[in-house]
Amino acid sequence: MAAAKHGDQVKVHYKGTLDDGTQFDSSAGSDPLEFTIGSGRLLKKFEETVVGMTPGESKTVTMTPDEGYGKHNDQLVINMPLEKIPADFEIKEGMALQLNTVDGRSVQVRVTGLSDKEVTLDANHQLAGQNLNFEIELVEIIKEA
């Protein structure tokens, strides 16, 4: 049986958890995730873990923040006066919002704090600063490179 290598198109099932056991993502109950190894579409270490696996094989891998979504950057957290939010817009902690920067780019932020005077917005990826643990099962090598 062939082992997966760079350039192969593969299907995997996976489960992602944090160090405390909290599950943040899984392919359970849905179609396997399909990607080409080395395409850069997924986290590099996730793709690299599949290299050398054969269909039916499973591996577990842990990624540090530097291998995942980076360290939490305090400069990406801002406090905005609540008066800058339209009065008819209901804002809640945990919400995801899209803001436009002064140069016209769109930035996704999460509402991480809310008081009667200001809202705290965080542009870090929600998994930034976390170790990521993945259980990966190679389901199929669809097309070899």
Sequence and secondary structure as in RCSB ss.txt:
>XXXX:A:sequence
MAAAKHGDQVKVHYKGTLDDGTQFDSSAGSDPLEFTIGSGRLLKKFEETVVGMTPGESKTVTMTPDEGYGKHNDQ
LVINMPLEKIPADFEIKEGMALQLNTVDGRSVQVRVTGLSDKEVTLDANHQLAGQNLNFEIELVEIIKEA
>XXXX:A:secstr
     TT EEEEEEEEE TTS EEEE TTS  EEEETTSSSS HHHHHHHTT  TT EEEEEE GGGTT    GG
GEEEEEGGGS TT    TT EEEEE TTS EEEEEEEEE SSEEEEE S TTTT  EEEEEEEEEEEE  
